[in-house]
């Protein structure tokens, strides 16, 4: 059934081309922009009109008085006196710089097909004879036909998102051109209040600590591992209670944003997501960068007034499987233990301290 439908579609393609050639156009407006006339022709005929916007003034006013006129007649009248002509190629009307280009002339006709790296046809790719305005575009199957004065020339082939190519036509009547994708990565751009800047230019002061320095610190809290590692970064540990021994990080002192000391912590971003240093295992960290300049506010907003800490975690790497183990074992022993009294003696002394009989004589005897 699929093959049957495909046969029907392929059979109708030539009919659609013939239909497009014999379609008539009706235009009865005066002093309308040329581009409006083109749009009306495209809508009535299902043809596409291609032209160079930098050369053809499509805003010039034209008079139209056509009733059921052929496409060729309408195009000739519209372009009369403009120095431009046109030619028909399949479902396209291509505006050229000379009326004589309406006819296929010259001693060489170059044909070809343009595909991508996967072999898929590229529709609408531009094929222009180098140094001239003689050109065409590819059809739905990626094919093109171009008439040239001789068989020794160069073609410039281009398409958005692909690298342009220059192809020799000498001795090649049928070309098979493969365009490669343009995989260049643009520098990241940041929008600031007075325009746009590259991200690297906006950040003025930055310091970084690698994973090897963090692993040398035997501390359960990652924030304390930063102590003494970077200039301008201060880590303050307020308490040693288990689970609450994390340090407060101050980058170049306390900023004014927030209005209180407990809101002056630096902004922590873990792989671009706000987080907490003390919830991260130091073994999972690849590097830590601290942005100390006030200009980082142009990137991260007012929350960055107290500095920004960028944490990059480890990711998988190509190569052989590697297993590592890092353990820490320690023993603690008190330096001195107090001497405790007996329970009955404690009760007697307690009664004397509070000035009443908190423990009765019977309680003490027990």
Secondary structure, 3 states (H helix, E strand, C coil): CHHHHHHHHHHHHHHHHHHHHHCEEEECCCCEEHHHHHHHHHHHHCCEEECCCCCCCCCCEECCCEEEEEHHHHHHHHCCCCCCEEEEECCEEEEECCHHHHCCCCCEEEEEEEECCCCCECCCCEEEECCCCCEEECCCCCEEEEEECCCCCEEEEECCCECCEEEECCCCCEEEEECCECCCCCCCEEEECCEEEEHHHHCCCEEEEEHHHHHCCCCCCCCHHHCCCCCCEEEEECCCCCCCCCEEEEECCCCCCCCCHHHCCCEEEECCEECCHHHCCHHHEEEEEEECCHHHHHHHCHHHHHCEEEEEECCCCCCCCCCCCCCCCCCCCCCCCCCCCCHHHHHHHHHHHHCCCCCCHHHHHC
